[in-house]
């Protein structure tokens, strides 16, 4: 993959040949990508792929081992102080202060950016309203559900009105209602022109939110593109999952017609790509109770590129 990024002033983030090692192990292996102002850009990958290491270098938690990161035209390695006030970070872990109320968490965090108290209070009230947290204004963090705590964490990341917002698995552990509410708020922020970097293990979330994304594995970028283009290129528009029968005849049929497929322990996944003639032939000659015809998804792309084995 080409490791250069065109020099273009529309990019709010530019990563060039970024690398990182831990105790001799390569966590990030000379990756490059760029993010335009106003878009949501996803970093996807299985555990250990290098995405969290990449994110942490972006927000200054860990210094780059090699290569460069430029945010808003500034070098992370030498101009972090100027960058810090212009970005927001929503980390994986709950880093809210349990001894403070919801409102106090926002107000105290605003002090780190030297925001005048009147303006900080005004922004805090606006964010409480935006994230539907007004009724929890005086509640302690320990009284909040997981969904409310995530909404407060994101609200806190916005207190300095950042130009770039880094979201590290923002909806992990949330129930579907809380997840969709957070998606709605992120869509609203996108409409205001905010730029996002998103890591997530939810492929539906990436497909919903990301304009473009990369899939990483073993520290390298495997592919980059829009969710729709990656689905079309790597798995096609539709596929068939079929099992519960002797597969020899079906495999011969697929090889004769040069139909792409993956073989799992208990089934075949056939990438029919909307070919109605192939789908009809499979339906009539090979389908069983364990046969499913469905549209392809980003999760199919992810699993095909990174494998289906469990990662530690």
Secondary structure, 3 states (H helix, E strand, C coil): CCCCCCCCCCEEEEEEEEEEEECCEEEEEEEEEEEECCCEEEEEECCCCCHHHHHHHHCCCCCCCEEEEEECCEECCCCHHHHHCCEEEECCCCCCCCCCEHHHHHHHHHHCCCCCHHHHHHHHHHHHHHCCCHHHCCCEHHHCCHHHHHHHHHHHHCCCCCCEEEEECCCCCCCHHHHHHHHHHHHHHHHCCCEEEEECCCHHHHHHHCCEEEEEECCEEEEEECHHHHHHHHCCCEEEEEECCCCHHHHHHHHHCCCCEEECCCEEEECCCCCHHHHHHHHHHCCCCCEEEEECCHHHHHHHHHCCCCCC
